[in-house]
Amino acid sequence: MYALLHMVADRLARLMAYLGGVVLITLTIATCVSIIGRALVPLDLGVGPIKGIYDMTEIGVAAAVFAFMPWCQFNRGHASVDLFTPLYPKLMNRFIDLMVDLGMLLIAAVGAWRLYLGMLDKMRYGETTLILQFPVWQAFLASLIGACAFAIIAAFCVLRSLKALFGGSGEEAAQS
């Protein structure tokens, strides 16, 4: 059962990271096109900057950041201070990993919950972006998808840490 959960978590985290990468690449290309268009305005070629590029960039970067969080959590890529952990016994390090994973689960769950409530507020008030008049709730939804995936992966990481702590050697669970 654990192997199946590991595989599903790995694939979900990878998928979200790939989606975030596609969003960032698309934003980079759009920004370059907009800058080139802006530079060509004095030549009167009928081209110009992309309307609403700031709105698109703001929304896309936020969604991409949330899309990368599951992959970072799955690979224990968040910042950590391990000055003294090499001196601790393995059991204590596994306990610390569990506490950190529980903390990240709490942060991920609260973040997803608050994004959801924010999205509902934006829907209720009909707020839109300044230039494109894009409904802001849809931007919250794009980030919420990543935040929910982050919470799911964080929950898996708690399970992985519990397996490492109580599942015998648990070395493969702690390293994966």
MOHU-V90949 format. One record per helix or strand. SS is the DSSP state (a for helix, b for strand). FROM is the first residue (numbers start at 1). LEN is the number of residues. Records with the same first field share a line. If there is no record, write none. Layout:
BEGIN
SS=FROM-LEN  FROM-LEN
END
This chain:
BEGIN
a=2-42  53-22  85-3  90-36  136-31  171-5
b=128-1  135-1
END
